[in-house]
Amino acid sequence: MIKKLAVYLGASSDAKPQYKKDAAQVGEWMVNNNLELVYGGSGVGLMKILSDTILDNGGKVHGVITSQLNNRGTTNTRLKNLDIVDTMDERKLEMMNDADGMMAIPGGIGTLEEISQAISWITLGNNAKPVAFYNYNNFYDGLHDQILHMHHEGFLEKRYVDAICFSDNLDEILNFMNSYQVPIRRNF
């Protein structure tokens, strides 16, 4: 059962207004489903909107930020549960270890890098937790097509394609996560 959800999302303040509104809606949905947020600890962009919405509605938030980003003043100062780590690798590992599942909502290259590692680790047998993309406004259609192309070209087994959820419905994502079955690890 998913109780803590790691969410990867954009820290850019330049995101279009529709994505800002959606980040707030994701926060409200998380509170309504008693899901604790595990995220990158930022007080900037969609990350701030999501975490502040959850805090404003009485939800729980665990931030994990690097000392470099903290020293640059990007930390959400409202967080009571914050870990400061040395590197991005430590941040990603702590977020994956603390959460019961991982979800990307719209974001940039950092979002893609973090969620890609979670997917890659499924194939290695190092991540037994579900991974999903909240495909709001068809944001991740191109990535979904690329993953299907990897499969069709023989680079990704079907069981790993099926281990990733792409959906524009948050309840469907939660159902996927709550019924997730870890795929058999790849043997080389």
Secondary structure, 3 states (H helix, E strand, C coil): CCCEEEEECCCCCCCCHHHHHHHHHHHHHHHHCCCEEEECCECCHHHHHHHHHHHHCCCCEEEEEEHHHHHCCCECCCCCCEEEECCHHHHHHHHHHHCCEEEECCCCHHHHHHHHHHHHHHHHCCCCCCEEEECHHHCCHHHHHHHHHHHHCCCCCHHHHCCEEEECCHHHHHHHHHCCCCCCCCCC
